[in-house]
Each structure stands twice: as structure tokens, then as C-alpha cells.
């Protein structure tokens, strides 16, 4: 509990730093919300009309005043109003977040279900042809950009099978599970392929270290079956670096799915941020980034707490 309290106390400081970075960064992009919203018609505005719009969007004030005003609303749970959708930012985020969350979870499930068994296989057959094959496959997965794999999947499905993956729509899982899976399975494979390669390499390295430990040799000398030694004795301790990687990667999956969502035209959180940046929707960009950062912090806190569950020798925050 002491460790948990310490970590929770750091949340506001980290989010404050993120808020400053995103607030300044979005304003370093040339242009403003008025020009981005009206396009060439912005040149037809009179000075009074432009001043009125700037006052409405709050961009006529000094940057520090804009930040304090936005931060005050943030502390009250108000992320602002989107200039694109003319709706509260938080409601838009909640509308788009289920797709990105499910996509990230599905990609992680695919990555772990492939990466851990392959890593264990490679470690138990160290130096054999199967080990070399797994390592080459992992290297291929890590060196292949996700947008290349996504385009290849679309090309193969459409040319070889005459099937185009459903794009541009999202059916919630509770409404139609089959339609939901058909919409997200190929984006999840695209997103999880590189992650699976990383899990494979980390699992192999961790298993090689654990298999050389004394307690593993003792279990083997007592006649414990080989499968039980690998999966029940060695694997739980080898999972700690995998859990660490999964926590960090899951945060990136939530915030970095923009390329995959753009390729498959999915209305998720990543694509929402991309559109908001192009339209200079300051409130939407700031609110979405803060939301993603908060989820990242929560996931990594849960990962740290999971260490003690996987390995009782680990103590968090103790003296």
C-alpha cells in the first residue's frame, strides 16, 4: 500500500508535465484553428470577424493564460469543447476509445499467444534449426513496419481471394461479435505482429537464463517431467520481463494505433488525434493525449503490482 500510494502521488506531476508538453507542441504547428476550419475561406474574413472567432475559441489570449484556463477546466473534469465536432471532448473520447482498447487487447492477445510459445520453443531447443528459424522469424517481425504488413494483408485478401476487409465502420462486440471480429482481426494482426516478435525474443532470452538456475536443475534431478519443469517451474519467473514489455507496449498500442487505424479506416482514438492535429483542434488533441497518458500510467502501475504476484521474492515499497 505504501508503494501504491507513492506511485499514485506521482500521477498528477507526470500528467502536469504531459499537459505542458502537448499544450506547447500543438501550438508550435503553423496555422490556427480558424484557418484549419475554414480553409481558403478564412482569407475572406474581416478583421472583426476573425477577432470574434479567435475570442470564441480562446486563442486571442496569451499562451500562458490559455494554458491556465484549460488546466482549470481539466482539474474540474472538463476537457473542453471540440471545434470540429462542437461537442465535449470527453464524450468524443469515450465514443472512440472502445475500438482502440479492443484493438490493443486483441493485438496483445495475438502477440502473447504466439510470442511466448515460440520463445519457450526456441529456448528449449537452443542452437538447433528450430531455434534459428524462430529467431529469424522474430527478426523479420521486428524489421517489418506495420503499415507494410497492413497494406500486404489488404492486397492479398483483395487480389488473391477477392475479399476486402470491412473498413470505416465499427460494430461493438456486444451487438454482433462476428461482425466485430471480422472488422478488427486483420488490424489486430497487423498491430500485434511486431509485438509478437519482441515477445518471442524476450521470452527466449529470459527462459535461457531461468533454465540454467539451480532450482531448475534440482527439479530435473528429482525426475520432474520436462514439460512440468519448463511450464510450471521456469516459465513463471521468465514472464517478468515479458510482463514489463507488455505493460510498456500496451501503452504504445493505445496511443500508437494511428497508422493501423488509418490504413483500415477505423474510427478509433489514434485516427481521432490525427484528424484533430490536422484541423488544429487544440482541445481535442490535448484531452486525448492526457487521456492516453493516464491510461499508460495505470497500465504500468498494474504491471509493477503484477511482479509480486508472479515472483513472491519481489517486494514493492518495503524496507
Secondary structure, 3 states (H helix, E strand, C coil): CHHHHHHHHHHHHHHHHHHHHHHHHHHHCCCCHHHHHHHHHHHHCCHHHHHHHHHHHCCCCCHHHHHHHHHHHHHCCCCCECCCCCCEHHHHHHHHHHHHHHHHHHHHHHHHHHHHHHHHHHHHCCCCHHHHHHHHHHHHHHHCCHHHHHHHHHHHHHHHCCCCCCCCCCCCCCCCHHHHHHHHHHHHHHHHHHHHHHHHHHHHHHHHHHHCCHHHHHHHHCCCCHHHHHHHHHHHHHHHHHHHHHHHHHHHHHHHCHHHHHHCCCCCHHHHHHHHHHCCCHHHHHHHHHHHHHHHHHHHHHHHHHHHHHCCCCCCCCC
